Amino acid sequence: MRISTKGRYALRLMLDLALAENQVVRLKDVAARQGISLKYLEQIISVLQKCGYVKSMRGPGGGYMLAQKPEQYTVGMILRQIEGSLAPVACLDGEENDCVRQESCVTLRLWKMLYEAINDVVDQVTLADLVGWEREINGAMDFVI
């Protein structure tokens, strides 16, 4: 399983908003701080806004902010909105495994273990944890992940 650039950038965007601590942040400023294309961030913010993770403020002082507190978002929640399934193999993507080989597939057990491990990690780490780690490493707000 590989997290795409879009998934990594979504985490960076959400972390940037979390570090702003309830202040409205212009996407243009996030793009400059993070070294990410504004157009690409606009695509990502659209998805995050549609699912209710961020809210926008219009007008001269407008921009974006988190819709909830950072501790209410897990890395898994964010990645699944952007990436879809985090399953390492296609047969674990849906609710039911309809692979004709599942009864005799020796590696299925491995893939299930890997999938559970991935979910355990991303569902346990919150945006608030990332904020804490960011401050541990870099201190103040001007950062690049």
C-alpha positions in Angstrom: 0.0 0.0 0.0 1.3 3.4 -1.0 -0.2 6.7 0.1 -0.4 9.0 -2.9 0.9 12.6 -3.1 -2.7 13.7 -2.8 -3.1 11.8 0.5 0.2 13.2 1.9 -0.7 16.7 0.9 -4.2 16.4 2.5 -2.5 15.6 5.8 -0.1 18.5 5.4 -3.1 20.8 4.6 -5.1 19.6 7.6 -2.1 19.9 9.9 -1.5 23.5 8.6 -5.1 24.3 9.5 -4.8 22.6 12.9 -1.7 24.6 13.7 -3.6 27.9 13.0 -5.7 27.1 16.1 -9.2 28.3 15.0 -7.9 31.1 12.8 -9.0 31.3 9.1 -6.1 30.4 6.8 -5.8 31.4 3.2 -5.1 28.5 0.8 -2.6 30.6 -0.9 -0.6 30.9 2.3 -0.8 27.1 2.9 0.5 26.6 -0.7 3.5 28.9 0.0 4.3 27.4 3.4 4.0 23.8 2.2 5.5 24.2 -1.3 2.4 22.7 -2.8 0.6 24.0 -6.0 -2.4 26.1 -5.2 -4.4 24.3 -7.9 -3.7 21.0 -6.3 -4.6 22.2 -2.9 -7.9 23.5 -4.3 -8.8 20.0 -5.5 -8.0 18.6 -2.1 -9.8 21.2 0.0 -12.9 20.6 -2.2 -13.0 17.0 -1.1 -12.3 17.9 2.6 -15.0 20.6 2.5 -17.6 18.2 0.9 -17.1 15.7 3.7 -17.4 18.3 6.4 -13.8 18.3 7.6 -13.1 21.9 6.8 -15.3 25.0 6.5 -14.8 28.1 4.4 -15.2 31.8 5.2 -15.8 34.1 2.3 -14.8 37.7 1.9 -11.6 39.7 2.3 -10.5 37.9 5.5 -11.7 34.6 4.1 -10.1 31.2 3.9 -10.4 27.8 5.6 -10.4 26.3 9.0 -11.1 23.0 10.6 -14.7 22.2 11.2 -13.9 20.3 14.4 -11.1 20.2 17.0 -7.8 18.4 15.8 -8.4 15.6 18.3 -11.5 14.6 16.5 -9.8 13.7 13.2 -7.7 10.6 12.8 -5.1 10.2 10.1 -7.2 7.3 8.9 -10.3 9.4 8.5 -8.4 12.0 6.4 -6.6 9.4 4.2 -9.8 7.4 3.5 -11.6 10.5 2.3 -8.7 11.2 -0.1 -7.4 7.7 -1.0 -10.5 5.6 -0.5 -9.6 2.2 0.8 -6.3 1.6 2.5 -6.4 -2.1 1.8 -3.1 -3.5 0.6 -4.8 -5.9 -2.0 -8.0 -5.5 -4.0 -9.7 -8.5 -2.5 -9.9 -6.6 0.9 -11.3 -3.4 -0.6 -15.0 -4.0 -0.1 -17.3 -5.3 2.6 -17.1 -8.9 1.3 -14.2 -10.7 -0.3 -15.5 -12.2 -3.5 -12.2 -13.7 -4.6 -12.7 -17.2 -5.9 -9.4 -18.2 -4.4 -10.0 -16.9 -0.8 -10.6 -20.4 0.6 -7.2 -21.6 -0.6 -5.2 -18.4 -0.6 -2.3 -18.8 1.8 -1.3 -15.1 1.5 -4.8 -13.8 2.4 -3.9 -14.2 6.1 -0.8 -12.0 5.6 -2.8 -9.3 3.7 -5.4 -9.2 6.4 -2.8 -8.9 9.1 -1.1 -6.0 7.2 -4.5 -4.3 6.6 -5.3 -4.5 10.3 -1.9 -3.1 11.3 -2.3 -0.2 8.9 -5.8 0.6 10.2 -4.6 0.3 13.8 -1.9 2.9 13.3 -3.8 5.4 11.1 -6.9 5.2 13.3 -5.0 5.7 16.5 -3.0 8.8 15.5 -5.0 12.1 15.5 -4.4 15.4 13.9 -3.8 16.7 17.5 -0.9 14.1 17.7 0.5 15.5 14.5 0.3 19.0 15.9 2.2 17.9 19.0 4.9 16.1 16.9 5.2 19.2 14.7 5.8 21.4 17.7 8.3 18.9 19.2 10.3 19.0 16.0 9.9 22.5 14.6 8.5 24.6 17.4 6.5 27.5 16.0 4.1 27.7 13.0 6.5 28.2 10.1 7.1 24.6 9.0 7.3 22.3 6.0 6.5 18.6 6.4 
